[in-house]
Amino acid sequence: MNQIKLPLLVCALALAGCVGQQATRDGLGIEDPTVLQRGLGAAQSAAAGAPTSEWINTYAPIANRAQALETLQQQLDTLPDDKRSYFHAKAQCWVDAARLEREHHDQWGFVEEAVGQAAVIVAGLESGTTPSAANPELRTVSTVRPDLWAIVNVIKSDPETARCAQAQQPLACAEVQLMQAGHYAWIRNFSAAEKTLPGIQSSLQKSAQTVFQCASQKTTPAAPVVEQKVTLRADSSFRFAGGDDAAMLPRGKAQLDAVAVGLQKVTNVRGLTIKGYTDRLGNDAYNQKLSLQRAQTVQHYLRSRGVTLPMSVQGRGKADAIVDCTQRKRDQLVGCLAPNRRVEIEFLRDGS
């Protein structure tokens, strides 16, 4: 057992019974004196969480919180990555936290900050860049239960965590839930903060134990599997209005590289059908040309990566829309229609 596995196992075992026995507020381990100060002498400064002009400028664009959450959920649902992965799970948990506090009519600014955190992660996933795993300081969140944050850091620092997909979702959500508990503490709702702790402890225990099991078990590599269909979001695969090789973005190339590698490891795929799609904006001739060009570019890229299987390409224009949007503002309409702008790669298998 290496040096990092021992504290990880100790954390997993300790979490089974680490509910605080002290008074509710003291049991949260709050170290920020401004949060513990109440009554007429309570501070109203920026240090105590008063909104600054910088904060207002950052979150003022989130005028419609419900629409922002709906758009983020649509983006998450159409991302091709594993929904159990750390960043996908963390973005989803931030969306869920924002949705819950919005339903509870929270007007302190936590909903906007949660939307902002989810949006940063989603933007990174769509562009193919790795978001930061750090949890930033937020205006409406105070640190609670430093002992649990220490356990979070132990799990995150274990290299095995990155290789253990099933351990990442409970870890990511425990972090968001700890931040949410910190918000409850920040608004002096200490009982609500305390009520979140059992779920957080359970998630951390599950994550730690799962990482330990992943490191302990010797598994045989699973047979390679190629999905029935791969969908490339056009907005993250091509520059705006572009469809040729020069317009391809790093995330699109990375997805196609993965497809090419996967096809080299399977034997039951006999061909590919590549279909390009646009949204309904613009005239039909333009959309038909752009959708066909993007499908042809995907075909050329796969050929350049050694895929020799027969391929057929189609430009489908605005056909087969995934979503139907009615927003009147163009920027909101364009964002809502994003799932319709795509390239689909269908795999034809032996016997089908």
Secondary structure, DSSP 8 states (H G I E B T S, - for coil): --TTHHHHHHHHHHGGG----S-HHHHTT---HHHH--GGG---SGGGT---HHHHHHHTT---HHHHHHHHHHHHHH--S-TTSHHHHHHHHHHHHHHHHHHTT--SSHHHHHHHHHHHHHHHHHHT-----S----TT-----HHHHHHHHHHHH-HHHHH-HHHHHHHHHHHHHHHHHHHHHHTT-HHHHHHHHHHHHHHHHHHHHHHHHHHH-----------SEEEEEHHHHB-TT--SGGGB-HHHHHHHHHHHHHHHT-SSEEEEEEEEE--S-S-HHHHHHHHHHHHHHHHHHHHHTT--S-EEEEE-TT-S-S-----SSHHHHHHHTGGGSEEEEEEEETT-
